[in-house]
């Protein structure tokens, strides 16, 4: 099990709480990144959103790719997993950008997270392509084929339904091709990802739900490639307190649902434009990515016991959300890390 975290590009994680003391600024992201690197966190996921889906579309948020380069430049061991959505980028340009970022990062410190966009309003405002649900995964497959092709050979040609490349040259190429993560729950999404991704990222789920998904996805990839996924990551919101009562009090504070909150509309659009395998509750809306479903809430001992259960179910990378992040990452590292012996503190 490796421990990672979400970079708070949107000024926090909570839809029902306005000011979390986590401003959407480079100064704050730098502070968290340097601290996480020192504490031994393995990976940070940098979400790519041009509008703020947590605090409302008019709230500030940061851009993923420039932020990723900056994080890598001020850290030494932390791996940066940058989200990329095919509807907003040319794969040829992402292949080039990724090669340069890999050089900044050094060996094994950069990864991509392919995301099929779900937010139609964001695509409208920023000119992104927003295809039908299943078509977005077909587009993602072609996107990855172009990126990997440019990383591996020159000149590169490609003729697909979404992309066409004629004799493209990419130099220098990454010394090691960055791993590609992806996540999706529909039948079309799972089948496509088993074909084009190296590793899989799940929204939060119960241990039984996660165990079933890991087995299903590994079987699909085994059928396609002769081996399972290299890593399984899972999003989870974590609350660690000295007593279970204190942890539950904090949980109650952050999950008091306000349908008038600025982020509620984006939550409803996410539900409308995604094909999820379970129904989201209003309570789960509070933090996004179903981060509360794993129930990593309680004392350090209780949380560590549940994390070990997810490790047994096949999760290898826990992508933490918590608030305020600069305080909670330190608390989790000090109190939970020692209780999960298989955790490797950082890439070496």
Secondary structure, 3 states (H helix, E strand, C coil): CEEEEEECCCCCCCCCCCCCCCCCCHHHHHHHHHHHHHHCCCEEEECCCCCCCCCCCCCCCCCHHHHHHHHHHHCCCCEEEEEECHHHCCHHHHHHHHHHHHHHHCCCCEEEEECCCCCHHHHHHHCCCCCCHHHHHHHHHHHHHHHHHHHHCCCEEEECCCCEEEEECCCCCCCCCCEEEECCCCHHHHHHHHHHCCEEEECCCCHHHHHHHHHHHHHHHHHHHCCCCCCEEEEEEEEECCCHHHHHHHHHHHCCCCCCCCCHHHHHHHHHHCCCCCCCCHHHHCCCCCCCCCCEEECHHHHHHHHHHHHHHCCCEEEEECCCHHHHHHHHHHHCHHHCCCCCCCCC
